[in-house]
Amino acid sequence: MIDEEILTFKESRIRSLVKSVIYRILSICGTGILTWLITRDLGKTLSITLASQIFLICLYYLSERVWNRIHWGKKLYITNNKPK
């Protein structure tokens, strides 16, 4: 049996949500700006930005599901949670 104590920090759900929303906003702005600089057309910019964001969300989800099945780089730790 492993006799070690491991400190683990869990991120709250609200923190994860806020980080995800901020990242998505940055991604949308970046894609929109780049697309506008290339096309100089608002309609095309909105269409390309929307399509790419939907595609990237789906791609990210699929990537996470695949990585969830890969055991490489994962370790199992047994935490000793004895009261002090």
N, C-alpha and C positions, 0 to 999 in steps of 0.2 A: 504494500500500500504506500502511496506517495504521502509523505508528511511535509507538506509545505503550505504556506498561506499565500494566496494570490489576491491582490486587490483588483477588482474589476469595476469599471465605471460604465454605467449604462446611460445612454442618451435618452432623454425624455421624448415621448412621442411628439410633443409640441415643438421641441427644438428640431427634431428631424423634419417635421412638416415645414417649419419656417425656413430651414436651410434649403429644402427642396424647392419651395416656392421662389425664394430669392435666386437660386441657381437657374430655375426655368425662366424667370423674368430676364436675367442677364443673357441667357441663351437666345431668347426671342429678340431682344434688343440688338444683340450682336448680329444675328442672322438678318434682321430687318435692315440694319445699317449697311452691311456688306452687300445685300441684294439691291438696295437702293443705289449704292455707289456704282454697281455694275449695270443696272437696267435703266435707272432714272425714270421709272414708270411705277406709280403708286399701286395700280392694279396688279401688275406682275409681282411687285414687292410683297404685297399682302398674300397673294396666292402661293408664292414660293415659300414665304416664311411660315404660313399655316401648314402647308403640306410637309415641309421639312420637319417642323416641330412634332407633328403627329407621327411621322415616320421615326424620328429619333426617340420618342417616348416608347413606341413599340419595340424598337431595336434594343433599347436599354432594358426593358422588361424581359425580353427573350434572353439577353446576355446574362442577366441576374439569375434567371431560371437555370441556364446551362451551368454557370459557375456554382450554383447551389448543389449540383450533382457531382462536381469535381472535388475530390478529397485532398488533392495536392495542396500543401501549405497549411492545412488545418491541424490543430493539435487538440487533444482532449486533456483538460486539466481537471483534477479533482481538488476542489477547494476545501480546506479545513476551516469550517465555520464554528469552531468551539467558542463559546462565550468567554470573555476575559474578566 
